[in-house]
Amino acid sequence: MGKKALITGGCGFIGRHVTEELLDNGYSVSVLDSLVEQVHGDEGSPPGDRRAEYYLGDVRDPQLVRRALKNVDLVVHLAAEVGVGQSMYEISRYVGANDLGTAVLLECLIDHPLERIVVASSMSVYGEGAYEREDGERYDRASRRKERLQAGEWDPVDGAGRVLSPIATDEEKPVDLASIYALTKYMQERAVLIFGQAYPVETVALRLFNVFGPGQALSNPYTGVLANFASRLANGEPPLIFEDGRQKRDFVHVRDVARAFRLALERKSADGQVINIGSGNAYSIQQVAELVAGAMGLPDLEPEILNKARSGDIRHCFADISKAQELLGFEPERRLEDAVGEFADWVRTTGAVDKAAQMRRQLEERGLVS
């Protein structure tokens, strides 16, 4: 019998794939999940692999967490509320689930020694990604002022007002928290790593970039951008794009992410490290919308460019994955442009309720769109 892992949030999009990855590689798995309605709808039973053992409830329930930890050697901590925009007005919900949830888990681990915990952090902790000036000098302090955004000037500038060029973001780029969601993810990351310095447990934080693939919550408007675009297209509506669509992101397939979590549990060299998990490629958001529309057979349904900015959004951020390659032996196997067809096929067989307009209205009513 192999080692036993507990996956918090294991019924979620990423969690189901991590569960399958570990089970297929000889681990036994317990899953703890609260089946949040916004993500799971009204599912009465846990979605996922029947080979796993399931504990349904909140990670903030210490009695439940202690039961789920029975005979566990390793923990993958994925349980979290996800969404930059929503975090800006449902603040207590995000802080409670993400930060208090992590605190309860760590307190339970004091009395349950184990080998390693791997926590899901986020590229959102960087705020803006790394940039360089015209002379090639790196610039890590990029930010955007509200007045410039209201004027439709989307790109960050340096102190002299010169537009900066985005470059791949590595783990040395200083953290710059631009949303409540980012703040909670950074707390999760740091709490786990600090815990590992105080107690005899190995710890790893994976900063995930934009994860995509079959199984995303298509009816949750605060989930990944590909799912948002696909939900709109599946309902005959154009994708909604904030700003001008030229902002760049890194999209990494969920199966590659699941493999990264397994490697982070296994590789001794990962202990105590913060590691980017992305594809290493940069895509503009408009390019992504066009890829999804083409894969769904709707190439003429052009995206609606809103030319408005959301509070908490950043302009460019894509991953330098050299550390993951070195410490984990991680190499992405599925590029967005090659895997979007599989994603579109899955969307066509799955009911998708388009709630993007509702999301936009909720943000605008709170003054979070300018």
N, C-alpha and C positions, 0 to 999 in steps of 0.2 A: 504494500500500500504506500502510495506517495504521500507527500506532505499535504496538509489540509489548509486551505485558504478561506478566509471570510472576505466577501466582497460587499461592502456597504453600497447601497444604490445599485445593486446588481441586477435589478429588473429594468433599469434604464437602457437607453440606446447603447452607450458604451459598455455598460455593465453586462448586458447579455452577451456581447461579443467577447469580453474578457472571461466570463464564465465558461463559454464554449472553448476558448483558447486553452484555459487551464485544464479543463476536463479532458480535452483531446491530448494533452501532454502529461497525463498521469497523475494530476492533482485530484484530490477530493475537494468539494466546494460547498460552503454554506453561503447563503445570500440573505442580507437584511435589507428590506425596502419598505417604504411606507405607501407605495403606489399613489403618489400625488395625482389628484384628478386632472390637473392641467396637462400632465404628461401622459397619463395612462387612461384617461376617460373613466368609465364606470366599470372597468375590469374587476371582476370579483375574485379572480384567482391570479396568481403571479404568472406573467408571461416569461417564458424562458425554458431552459434545458431541464428535463425531468430527472436527470442524473444528479442534480444539485438538491441540497436541503434548504428549505425556505423558512425565514422568520419574518412575519409581516408586522410592521410597526415602525415607530419613530426612533431614529438613532439617538434622540435625546432621552430615551427611556433606559436608564441604567440597568434595570432588571432584565429587560429584553436583550440588551447588548451583552450582558454577562452570559446569558443562555446561549446566544449565538456564537460566543467565543469558545465554547466548550471544545477542547481537543484541537484548537486552531494553532497552527504554527506561523501563519503569515496573514497579513491584512492588506487588502487593496481598498483604500478609502475614496469612494466616488460620490457618496451621498452629498447632494448639494442642490440648492435652488440655482437655476441657470438662466441668465438673461440680463444684459447690460441695461436696456431700457426700463424694464420692469423694476429692477433693483433701485432705480432712482426715485420711486414713489412707494414701493412696498418694502421699506427699509427694515422694519422690525422682522418681517418674514425672512428676508435674506440673512440678516445678522443672526437671527435665532437658529435657523436651520443649518447654516454653514459654519458659523463660529461656535455657537453653543453646542451644536451637534458634535463637532470635532473635539471640544473640551470634554464632553461626557465620554466619548470613545476613549480618549487618552487616559482619563481617570480610571476607567475600567481596566485599561491595560496595565496600570501600576500593579494590580493584584493578579494579572494574568501574563506572566512573562512569555514573550514569543521572539521569533528570530528577526522579522523585518516587517515594516509597514511602508507601503508606497502610496502616496497621496496624489490625487489629481489636482494640480494647480492650473494656471491659465496664462496664455499669452497676454491677457488683458492687464496683467500686473505691470507690463512695460509701459502702459500708456502708449504714446507714440513710439514707433520703432526707432532703430538707429538711422542716422542720416549722415551725409557729408556735405561740406561746403564746396563751392566752385573750385577751390584750390586742392580738393581731395582730402582735406582735414576732416576727421570724424567729428560729428556733432551729436551728443547724447542728451541735450537739454531741450529738444524741440517740443513746442506746445503751440496751441492755437487760441487766440483771443476771440471772445464772443463777437466783438465789433467786426473783426475780419470775416467771420463766418456769416454774419448778417449781411455783409456786403458781397457775399458769394466768393470770397477769397479763401479757397479751401486749403491751400498748401502752407505748411509751416515755413517760417522765415527765421533767419538768424538775427542777432542783435542789430545788424546793420540793415535789416529789411530785405536781405537777399534770399530768394527761394532756395530751399535745401533739396537735395536728391536723396531718395530713400535707398538704404543698403540693407543687406540681411542682418537681422538682429540676433546677437549672441547673448549668452547668459551674463556677460560682463556689463551689459547695458543697464544702467541704474533703473530701479523701479520708479514709476511715476503713476500713481493711482488716479485714474480719471473717472471712476464710477464706484458706486457702493458695491457692486458685484466684484470688481477688481479688489477692493479693500478686503472683502470677506475671503476671497481666494488667497490673497497674500497672507492673511491671518492663518488660514488652514495650513498653508505651506510652512510658514515660520513656526507655528505651534508644534507641528510634527517634527521638524528638524531640531527645535529646542528640546523637545521631549527625548529625542535620540541622544542628545548630548548629556542629559541628566540620568538616563536609565539605560540598562544594557540591552537595547534594541536597535537594530540597524534601521535607518530611515532614508527614503528617497522621495524627491518631489519631481513630478513630470509636468512641465509647463506645456499644455496642449494648445496647439493652434486650431484652426477651424476644422472640426471633424465632420466628415460626411459619409454617407453610405446607406444601404437598406436598413430600415428599422427606426429611422428618425421619427419623432413625434410630429406628423404633418399638420396636425390641427393646433399646435402650440405656436402662436405667432412670435414667441420670444426664443424659439429654438434656432438652429443653424440657418444661415442664409439660403443654402440650397433647398432646404425643406420649405422655407417661406416661398421661394420662387416657384417650386414645383407645385405647391398647394394652389397658388394663384393660377398657374397655367392649367392645372387639372380642372379648374373651374371656369376656364375660358377667359381669365383676366390677366392683364399684363403684370409682370413683376414690378413691385414698387422699389425704387432705388433712391436713397437719400443722397444729398450732395450732387455731384455730376457723374458719378459712376466710375470715375477713374481711380478711386482709392484702391489700394492693393492689399491682398490678403494671401495667406498660405492655406491650402486645403489638403488635408491628410485623410486617407481612407481609414474607416473605423477598424478594419481588420489589421492594418498596419499598427494602429494605436493599441489594439489588444495584444499584439505580439510584443510591442514595446513594454507593456506592463508586465508580461511574463519575463522578459529579459531583465527588467528592473528588479524583479523578485529573485533572480538567479545570479546575476553578475556581482561578484564581491566588490569590484571596482566602483560600483554605483553608490555604495554606502556614504551617506552624508551629502550627497550631491543634488543640485538642481539642474535639470536637463530638459532642453527643448525637444518636443516631439512634433515635427511637421514634415512636410514633403521636401522642403528646401526650394520650392518654386513659388513665384509670385504671379498672381492673377488679378486683373482689375475686376471689380464687381460687375461692371457692364459686360465684360467678356464672359463671366460666369453665367449671367442671366441668358446670354445668347447661346452658350453651350447647352444649358438646360432646355431652352426652348427648342433648339434644333434636335436634341435627343428625344424630346417628346412629340416631335413631328409638327411643331408650331413655330417654324423659323420666322414667320411674318408677324408674330405677336411680339412687337418690340416693347422693351421695358419702359415704364413711365418714370422719367427722371424728375425728381421732385425739386431739386435745387434748394433743399432745406437741410439743415444739420440737426442731428439729435444730440441732446446733452449726454456726455459720457463717451461719445464716439471718438475715434481717432482716425487719422488720415491713412497712414501706411504702417503695416507691420507684417513681416514675413520672416521665416526662421532660417538661422544658421544652425544646421544640425550636426556640425562636425563633432561636438561633444558626445552626442548620442551615438554617432558612428564609432568613436573611439572607446567609450566606456561600456556601451551596450552591444556593440556589433550590429547596430540598427541600420537597416537600409530599407527605405520605402519601396514597396513592390507594385503599387497601383497608383498611376498618375490620374489626376482629375479627368483629363481629356479622354483617357482610355476607359475609365470606370463610370463615366456619367451615363452611358447607355444602359448599363446594368441598373443604375439608380432609377432611371426613367422607367424601365420595365417594371420595377418594383412599385413605383408610384402609381402606375396604371392599374395595378391589381389591388391597390389599397385605397380605401375611402379617405379623401382629404377635404376637411372643412376649411374654407379660406377665411381666416380671421385677421388678415393683414390690415384691412381698413379699420377694424376695431382697435387694433394695436396703435395705429397712427392716431386715431381719435383720442385714445386714452392719453397718449403722450402730449398731443396738442392741447388738450383741456388743462393739463398741468403746466403748460408753458415750457415743455421739454423739447420742443421743436422750434428752430429759429431760421 
